C-alpha cells in the first residue's frame, strides 16, 4: 500500500521561519529579494523601462509595509507559490523566466517573516493579462503563525491593493519581536542588505519639524508636529566600479569604503575580476597579522543583494591575510542564502580568486619597495603558507623571508653570504634544538637556521628538496660534533675511564657522552638530538614487543645508538673539575646536573622524571659541599 506523508503545516512554518535562518534580521532581506525578483520578472515581461521601486513604510501599529512594482500575482500563481511549501517552482513557469535570473524563493522567503510577525498579509495586482485581454483580479493572501492561511480575490478598486501592478506585504509584529520592525532597525537592515541593489529602494522616515530629526514612532503627518519623507537607500554603482578622476581618488574612495564596511584601514588593495562567474570586487590586505586559523570572513553580494558579512571558504586557506568585498551572479547560495553552496562553480571561483591574490603577492614581493616590505613584515606567515604549495612563491620566499639564524634574523641569502664559499646551510626542526646548538654553531662558524616556528620546518625541507643550490639540509649530531675539536690523545687517555663512567650514568636517559673542546668556553655542555637515534630507539622498542622470530630479525637491523648526545666542553672549568674528581657519587651527580642544565638551556620544560633527576643530583652535590671528606654512605654507617 502506498501512502502520502502527513505534514503538520504549523511545524513546517516553524521549521522554515525559525530554524532555517541564523537570525531574525534576514526577514527583511527575504522580503527585499522577493521584490527584486518580481521586478526582474516584470522587466522580462515589459522591458527594461518597467518601474523598479521598493518602498518600506513603518506602520502606526508597529508593523511594516513592503511595496514593490514587480510583476504581481494572479490567484492561480498565489495558490501555487504560497500554498504549496516545498515546490521548486521559484516562479520558473508562473513568472515566465529562467531560474538563474532569481536569487530568492518567494514562498519560503515570505514565510521567513514569521520570525518577527504573527500575521503576514500580501495583496497583489498582476501585470499580466488574461487570455481574453482583461486584467486579472487583484488577490489577497493572509497567513498566520499557526500554519493556516486565507487566499481570495478582491475588488480592483480596493484601497488596500496597489493601484499599479506590484505587491504589498504587511506584517503584524509578534509581541516579543516588535523591535525588529522598529523604523530605525528597518532602515539599518535595508541599508545593509540593499544599498547596492539596482532598484529604487526607499524607506519612509518621520521627521520632527523643529530640528529635522526622526520623530517618535507612530507620529502622524497630519497633526502639525511631524511630517514624513522618503529616504533613498540604493541606486549607487558598485564601489569598485565607480569612476574617479584619478587613481589616487579611487584609492582614497575604496579605502574609505573598507573603513566604513569592514572596520579597518587596509594595508593594500587587490582588484578582483572573474567575468565567467559574473564576479567583481576588492580584496583588502589586513593591516595587522592574524592567525592562520582565524576564519576568513568576507562580505559577499549575490546579484547585488547582500548574502552575508561573514562568508567563509571563499579563498584558499593560505589567503587568510585578506578580506574581500565582492558581488557575483553565478555562485549558488545555500538554502538559507547566508552562505555559498560548495559546487564546481565555487571551487573554480576559489581557485581563480586565489590566483589573483597570488599574482599580486608575487608582484609585490618581487621588487624591493616600501609596500613589499610592509606586507612581508606583517604577513610573512601567509607568504610561508603559500610557499609550501607554490614553487614560484617558494623560490621568492627563499630569497626574501626572514628566518632566525646564528647570524641574527635575516634571509637565507644573508646567511649564505656570511659563510665561507661553498659552506652548507643547516636547519633545526625545533626551537629547542636551535637553542641547544646555536651558541656552539655560531662559535664554530656553522650557518644554522631555526626551523621551529610555524611552517618553517616544512618550508626549509621543501627548499632543500626543490632548490639544491641553497645547499640546505637538516642538522645532525655529527654535523656539530665533527665541527668541534677533538681533545689531545693523551688527554683522551687520561679521562677515558671517567667518561665511560659518566656515559654509563646517563645511559638510562638515552644519552651518550663525548668530550670535545669548543667555544664558548663558558658553556659546559651541549645536548644534541639525533633523529637517527630516535629511529633506533623505536626499533629497540619494537624488538622488545615482537615475538622471538621477528625480534631476531629486527635486532639485526637495529643498533645501540642513543637518541641524544651530551657533548662536554673540555675548555670549561666546571667540566674539567668533574672529569678530575675521583668520587663516583659526585661524578654521577655532576653529570646528571650538566645533562639537566643542557635541557634547560634549550628552553624545553622538564618532565617529572628529569626534575626528579635534578633534585637528586643537587641533593648529593649540596650534601658533599656541606660535609666535605665524607660520603652519604659513610654517614649512614
C-alpha positions in Angstrom: 0.0 0.0 0.0 1.3 3.5 -0.9 0.6 6.4 1.4 1.5 10.1 1.5 3.2 11.9 4.3 1.0 13.8 6.8 2.5 17.2 7.1 1.9 19.5 10.1 1.8 22.9 8.4 2.4 24.6 11.7 5.6 22.6 12.2 6.8 23.3 8.7 6.2 27.0 9.2 8.1 26.9 12.5 11.0 24.9 10.8 11.3 27.3 7.9 10.7 30.5 9.7 12.6 29.9 12.9 15.3 27.3 12.2 16.4 27.7 8.6 17.9 31.1 9.2 20.6 32.1 11.7 18.9 35.4 12.8 15.6 37.1 12.5 17.3 40.0 10.8 17.2 38.1 7.4 13.4 38.5 7.2 13.9 41.9 5.6 16.4 40.6 3.1 13.9 37.9 2.0 11.2 40.5 1.5 13.6 42.7 -0.4 14.7 39.7 -2.5 11.1 38.8 -3.3 10.6 42.4 -4.5 13.7 42.4 -6.7 12.7 39.0 -8.2 9.3 40.4 -9.0 10.8 43.5 -10.6 13.2 41.3 -12.7 10.2 39.3 -13.9 8.3 42.4 -14.8 11.2 43.7 -16.8 11.3 40.4 -18.6 7.6 40.9 -19.5 7.5 44.7 -20.2 11.1 45.6 -21.0 13.9 47.4 -19.1 11.9 50.5 -18.8 9.4 48.9 -16.4 9.3 50.6 -13.0 11.7 49.3 -10.4 10.8 50.5 -6.9 10.6 49.0 -3.4 9.1 51.1 -0.6 9.4 50.4 3.1 6.9 52.1 5.4 6.7 51.6 9.1 3.0 51.4 10.2 1.5 53.2 13.2 0.6 50.0 14.9 4.3 48.9 14.9 4.0 46.8 11.8 5.8 47.2 8.4 4.7 47.6 4.8 6.9 46.5 1.9 5.6 47.5 -1.5 7.2 46.6 -4.9 6.5 47.5 -8.5 7.0 43.9 -9.7 5.1 41.6 -11.9 2.4 40.8 -9.2 0.5 37.6 -8.8 -2.7 36.1 -10.1 -4.9 33.9 -7.9 -3.5 30.8 -9.5 0.1 31.9 -9.1 -0.5 32.9 -5.5 -2.0 29.5 -4.8 0.9 27.7 -6.4 3.6 29.8 -4.8 2.2 30.4 -1.3 0.1 27.3 -0.7 2.5 24.6 -1.8 5.5 24.5 0.5 8.5 22.7 -0.9 7.6 23.0 -4.6 10.7 24.1 -6.5 8.9 26.3 -9.0 10.6 29.6 -7.9 8.4 31.4 -10.5 10.0 29.3 -13.3 6.8 28.9 -15.1 4.5 31.4 -13.4 6.7 34.3 -13.9 7.9 33.2 -17.4 11.7 33.4 -16.9 14.6 31.1 -16.1 15.7 30.1 -12.6 19.1 31.7 -13.0 17.5 35.1 -13.1 16.4 34.9 -9.4 18.1 34.6 -6.1 15.1 34.2 -3.7 12.4 31.6 -3.2 9.2 33.5 -2.9 7.1 31.1 -0.8 9.8 30.1 1.6 11.2 33.7 1.7 7.8 35.1 2.7 7.5 32.5 5.4 10.7 33.8 7.0 8.7 36.9 8.1 7.0 34.7 10.7 10.2 35.0 12.7 9.1 38.5 13.6 5.4 38.6 12.7 2.3 36.8 13.8 0.4 37.6 10.6 1.5 38.3 7.1 -0.8 39.9 4.5 0.1 40.0 0.8 -2.0 42.0 -1.6 -1.0 41.9 -5.3 -2.0 43.2 -8.7 -0.7 41.2 -11.7 0.9 42.9 -14.7 -0.2 40.0 -16.9 -3.4 39.9 -19.0 -5.9 37.0 -19.1 -6.4 35.2 -22.4 -9.4 37.5 -23.1 -7.2 40.5 -22.7 -8.7 41.6 -19.4 -6.6 42.3 -16.3 -6.9 39.6 -13.7 -8.4 40.5 -10.3 -6.1 41.5 -7.5 -5.6 38.9 -4.8 -5.1 38.9 -1.1 -3.2 36.2 0.8 -3.2 36.3 4.6 -1.1 33.8 6.5 -1.0 33.1 10.2 1.7 31.8 12.5 -0.4 28.7 13.3 0.1 27.5 9.7 -3.3 28.5 8.4 -3.9 30.9 5.5 -6.6 32.7 3.5 -6.5 33.3 -0.2 -9.1 35.4 -2.0 -9.7 37.7 -5.0 -10.5 41.3 -4.1 -12.1 44.1 -6.0 -9.9 46.1 -8.4 -10.8 49.4 -6.6 -10.0 48.0 -3.1 -7.9 50.8 -1.4 -5.6 48.2 0.2 -4.2 46.8 -3.0 -1.6 48.5 -5.3 -3.0 51.0 -7.8 -0.5 49.7 -10.4 1.0 46.2 -10.9 3.0 45.0 -7.9 2.6 43.6 -4.4 2.3 45.0 -0.9 3.4 42.9 2.1 2.1 43.9 5.5 3.5 42.4 8.8 1.8 42.5 12.1 4.6 42.1 14.7 5.0 39.4 17.3 4.8 40.8 20.8 8.4 39.7 21.7 9.9 40.7 18.3 8.5 44.1 17.6 11.9 45.7 17.9 12.9 44.1 14.5 10.1 46.2 12.9 11.2 49.5 14.6 11.8 52.2 12.0 15.5 52.6 12.9 16.1 48.9 12.7 14.3 48.6 9.4 16.3 51.4 7.9 19.6 49.9 9.1 18.8 46.5 7.8 17.6 47.8 4.5 20.8 49.9 4.2 22.9 46.9 5.0 21.2 44.4 2.7 20.0 46.6 -0.2 22.3 49.5 -0.6 23.8 48.1 -3.8 20.5 46.8 -5.4 19.9 48.0 -8.9 16.4 49.3 -7.9 15.0 52.4 -6.3 14.9 51.3 -2.6 13.4 53.9 -0.3 12.2 54.0 3.3 9.7 56.3 4.9 11.2 58.4 7.6 9.3 60.6 10.1 11.0 63.9 10.7 10.4 66.3 13.6 9.7 69.7 12.1 11.7 71.5 14.8 15.1 70.0 14.3 14.8 67.7 11.3 15.5 64.5 13.4 13.3 61.4 13.2 10.2 61.8 15.4 8.6 59.2 17.7 7.2 56.0 16.2 3.5 56.4 15.3 3.7 60.2 14.9 1.2 61.5 12.4 1.8 63.6 9.3 -1.5 65.5 9.9 -1.1 66.7 13.5 1.2 69.5 12.5 4.1 68.3 14.7 5.9 65.9 12.2 6.0 65.0 8.6 7.3 62.1 6.5 9.9 62.0 3.8 11.2 59.2 1.7 14.9 58.4 2.1 16.6 56.6 -0.8 18.9 53.8 0.3 20.1 52.3 -3.0 21.0 53.3 -6.6 24.7 53.7 -6.3 27.2 51.8 -8.5 29.3 49.1 -7.0 32.0 51.0 -5.1 34.9 49.3 -7.0 33.2 50.1 -10.4 32.6 53.8 -9.8 34.5 56.2 -11.9 37.1 58.6 -10.4 39.1 61.4 -11.9 42.5 59.9 -10.8 43.8 56.6 -9.5 44.6 58.4 -6.2 41.0 59.4 -5.8 39.9 55.8 -6.4 42.3 54.5 -3.9 41.1 57.0 -1.3 37.4 56.2 -2.0 38.0 52.4 -1.7 40.0 52.9 1.5 37.0 54.9 3.0 34.7 52.1 1.8 36.8 49.5 3.7 36.8 51.6 6.8 33.1 52.0 6.7 32.1 48.4 5.9 35.0 46.3 7.3 36.2 48.5 10.1 39.9 48.7 9.3 42.3 50.8 7.1 43.8 48.3 4.7 47.5 47.8 4.1 46.9 47.3 0.4 44.1 46.6 -2.1 43.7 43.9 -4.8 41.1 44.3 -7.6 39.2 41.1 -8.3 37.5 40.3 -11.6 36.3 36.9 -12.8 33.9 37.5 -15.7 32.9 33.9 -16.2 31.4 33.9 -12.7 30.0 37.4 -13.0 32.3 38.4 -10.2 34.0 41.6 -9.3 35.2 43.2 -6.1 38.1 44.0 -3.9 40.4 42.1 -1.6 41.7 44.2 1.2 45.0 43.3 2.8 44.7 43.3 6.6 46.8 46.0 8.4 47.8 43.5 11.2 48.8 39.9 11.3 46.2 37.3 12.1 46.4 33.6 12.9 46.2 31.1 10.1 43.3 29.5 11.9 41.3 32.8 12.1 38.1 32.4 9.9 38.5 34.5 6.8 35.1 36.1 6.8 34.2 38.0 3.6 31.4 40.4 2.6 29.6 38.8 -0.4 26.8 40.1 -2.5 24.8 38.0 -5.0 23.2 39.9 -7.8 24.0 43.0 -5.6 21.9 41.7 -2.7 24.0 41.2 0.5 24.4 37.4 1.1 26.4 37.8 4.3 29.2 39.7 6.0 31.0 36.6 7.3 31.1 34.2 4.3 33.9 31.8 4.7 35.7 29.3 2.4 35.7 31.8 -0.5 39.5 31.9 -0.8 42.2 29.2 -0.4 43.3 28.6 3.2 46.7 30.3 2.7 45.0 33.6 1.7 43.9 34.4 5.3 45.6 37.8 5.2 42.8 39.4 3.0 39.2 40.2 3.5 37.0 40.5 0.4 34.0 42.5 -0.6 32.6 41.2 -3.9 29.5 40.8 -6.0 28.8 37.7 -8.1 26.0 36.3 -10.2 26.9 32.7 -11.0 27.6 31.5 -7.4 24.8 29.5 -5.7 23.6 30.3 -2.2 22.7 27.7 0.4 19.1 27.1 1.3 19.2 29.9 3.9 21.0 32.2 1.5 23.6 33.0 4.2 26.5 31.1 2.7 27.7 29.6 -0.6 26.9 26.2 -1.9 30.0 24.1 -2.4 29.9 23.1 -6.1 32.1 23.1 -9.1 31.5 26.8 -9.7 32.6 27.8 -6.2 35.7 25.5 -6.5 36.7 27.2 -9.8 36.0 30.6 -8.4 38.1 29.9 -5.3 40.9 28.8 -7.4 40.6 31.9 -9.7 40.5 34.3 -6.7 43.5 32.6 -5.2 45.4 33.1 -8.5 44.7 36.8 -8.5 45.7 37.2 -4.8 48.8 35.1 -5.5 49.8 37.2 -8.6 49.5 40.4 -6.5 51.7 38.9 -3.7 54.4 37.7 -6.2 54.5 41.1 -8.0 54.6 43.0 -4.7 57.4 40.9 -3.2 59.4 40.6 -6.4 60.7 44.2 -6.1 62.2 45.9 -3.0 59.6 48.5 -2.2 58.0 50.0 0.9 54.7 48.2 0.1 56.5 44.9 -0.3 58.5 45.3 2.9 55.4 46.3 4.9 53.5 43.3 3.5 56.3 40.9 4.3 56.7 42.4 7.8 53.0 41.9 8.7 52.1 38.8 6.7 55.2 36.7 6.5 53.1 33.7 7.8 50.8 33.9 4.8 53.8 34.0 2.4 55.2 30.9 4.1 51.8 29.2 3.8 51.6 29.9 0.1 55.2 28.9 -0.5 54.5 25.5 0.9 52.4 24.7 -2.2 53.6 27.1 -4.8 57.1 26.8 -6.4 57.2 30.3 -7.7 56.5 31.7 -4.3 58.9 29.2 -2.7 61.7 30.4 -4.9 60.9 34.0 -4.0 60.3 33.2 -0.3 63.8 31.6 0.0 65.2 35.0 -1.0 63.0 37.4 0.9 61.6 35.6 4.0 63.2 36.4 7.4 64.4 33.4 9.5 66.1 33.3 12.9 69.7 32.2 12.3 73.1 32.1 14.0 73.8 35.4 12.3 70.7 37.1 13.6 67.3 37.5 11.9 67.8 37.5 8.1 67.1 35.8 4.9 68.8 32.7 3.6 70.7 34.9 1.1 72.0 37.0 4.1 73.2 33.8 5.9 74.8 32.3 2.8 76.7 35.5 2.2 78.1 35.4 5.7 79.5 31.9 5.4 82.6 30.6 3.6 82.3 29.8 -0.1 80.5 26.5 -0.6 79.5 26.1 3.1 76.3 24.2 3.8 73.3 25.9 5.5 71.9 23.7 8.3 68.5 24.0 10.0 66.9 22.6 13.1 63.3 21.3 13.2 62.5 22.8 16.6 63.2 25.9 18.6 64.6 23.8 21.4 67.2 22.2 19.2 68.2 25.5 17.8 68.8 26.9 21.2 70.9 23.9 22.2 73.1 24.1 19.2 73.2 27.8 18.2 75.8 29.1 20.6 78.3 26.4 19.6 77.4 26.5 15.9 77.9 30.3 15.9 81.3 29.9 17.5 82.4 27.3 15.0 81.2 29.2 12.0 78.3 26.9 11.2 75.3 28.5 9.4 72.3 27.4 11.3 68.6 28.3 10.7 65.8 27.9 13.2 63.0 25.9 11.6 60.9 25.6 14.8 58.4 28.2 14.1 55.1 27.8 12.2 55.6 26.4 8.7 59.4 26.9 8.8 60.5 23.2 9.1 58.3 22.1 6.2 59.3 25.2 4.2 63.0 24.6 4.8 62.7 21.0 3.9 60.8 21.9 0.7 63.5 24.4 -0.2 66.2 21.7 0.4 64.4 19.3 -2.0 63.4 21.7 -4.7 66.4 24.1 -4.9 69.7 22.2 -4.3 71.6 25.5 -5.0 70.9 26.6 -1.4 72.9 23.6 0.0 70.4 23.4 2.8 69.9 20.3 5.0 68.7 19.4 8.5 71.3 19.5 11.1 72.5 16.2 12.7 74.6 15.4 15.7 77.6 14.6 13.5 77.4 18.0 11.8 78.0 19.7 15.1 80.3 17.2 16.7 82.6 17.0 13.7 83.0 20.7 13.7 84.3 20.6 17.3 87.9 20.0 18.2 89.0 16.6 19.3 90.8 16.6 22.7 94.5 15.8 22.7 95.1 12.0 22.5 97.0 12.0 25.9 94.1 13.9 27.4 91.6 11.4 25.9 93.5 8.5 27.5 93.7 10.4 30.8 89.9 10.8 31.1 88.7 7.7 29.3 87.7 5.9 32.4 85.8 8.9 33.8 84.0 9.5 30.5 83.0 5.8 30.4 81.6 6.1 33.9 79.6 9.3 33.1 78.3 7.6 29.9 77.0 4.7 32.0 75.4 7.1 34.5 73.4 8.8 31.7 72.5 5.7 29.7 69.1 5.5 31.4 68.4 8.9 29.9 69.1 7.5 26.5 72.1 9.8 26.2 75.6 9.2 25.0 78.5 11.2 26.4 81.5 12.5 24.5 84.2 15.2 25.2 85.3 17.9 22.9 87.0 21.3 23.1 85.0 24.2 21.8 83.9 27.8 22.2 82.3 29.4 24.0 84.2 28.1 27.0 81.6 29.4 29.4 79.2 26.7 28.0 79.9 23.5 30.0 77.9 21.1 27.9 75.7 20.9 24.8 72.9 18.4 24.2 72.4 17.2 20.7 69.3 15.4 19.4 69.9 12.7 16.9 66.8 11.8 14.8 68.6 8.6 13.6 68.9 7.7 17.3 65.2 8.2 17.6 64.6 5.6 14.9 67.0 3.2 16.6 65.1 3.7 19.9 61.8 3.0 18.2 63.3 -0.1 16.6 64.5 -1.4 20.0 61.0 -0.8 21.4 59.6 -2.9 18.6 62.2 -5.6 19.2 61.1 -5.8 22.9 57.4 -6.0 21.9 57.9 -8.5 19.0 57.9 -12.3 19.2 61.2 -14.2 19.1 61.4 -14.7 15.3 60.7 -11.0 14.4 62.7 -9.9 17.4 65.8 -11.6 16.0 65.3 -10.1 12.6 64.7 -6.6 13.9 67.6 -6.9 16.4 70.0 -7.4 13.5 68.7 -4.3 11.8 68.9 -2.0 14.9 72.0 -0.9 16.8 72.8 0.6 20.1 72.5 4.2 19.1 71.1 6.7 21.6 68.8 9.5 20.6 70.7 12.2 22.5 74.4 13.1 22.8 75.8 15.2 25.7 79.0 16.9 24.4 81.1 18.0 27.4 83.3 21.0 26.9 86.9 20.3 27.9 87.7 24.0 27.9 85.2 24.7 30.7 86.5 24.8 34.3 83.4 23.0 35.7 83.7 20.1 33.3 87.4 19.8 33.9 86.7 19.6 37.7 84.1 17.0 37.1 86.5 14.9 35.0 89.1 15.2 37.6 87.0 14.0 40.6 87.6 10.5 42.0 84.3 10.5 43.9 81.9 8.3 41.9 78.8 9.8 43.6 79.9 13.4 42.9 80.8 12.4 39.3 77.4 10.8 38.7 75.5 13.7 40.3 77.6 16.3 38.4 77.0 14.6 35.1 73.2 14.4 35.8 73.2 18.2 36.7 75.0 19.1 33.5 72.5 17.0 31.5 69.5 18.7 33.0 71.2 22.1 32.7 71.7 21.5 29.0 68.0 20.6 28.7 67.0 23.8 30.4 69.3 25.9 28.1 67.3 24.5 25.2 64.1 26.1 26.6 62.3 22.8 26.9 60.3 22.2 30.1 61.4 19.4 32.3 59.5 16.2 32.6 58.8 14.8 36.0 61.5 12.2 35.7 64.0 14.9 34.7 63.0 17.1 37.6 63.4 14.2 40.0 66.9 13.5 38.5 68.0 17.1 39.0 66.7 17.2 42.6 68.6 14.0 43.4 71.8 15.2 41.9 71.6 18.6 43.6 71.0 16.9 46.9 74.2 14.8 46.5 76.3 17.8 45.5 74.9 20.0 48.3 75.5 17.3 50.8 79.1 16.9 49.7 79.7 20.6 49.7 78.3 20.9 53.3 80.1 17.8 54.6 83.5 17.5 52.8 85.5 14.4 53.3 82.6 12.0 53.9 80.1 10.3 51.7 76.4 9.8 52.5 77.1 6.0 52.7 79.7 6.5 55.4 77.4 8.7 57.4 74.7 6.1 57.3 77.0 3.7 58.9 
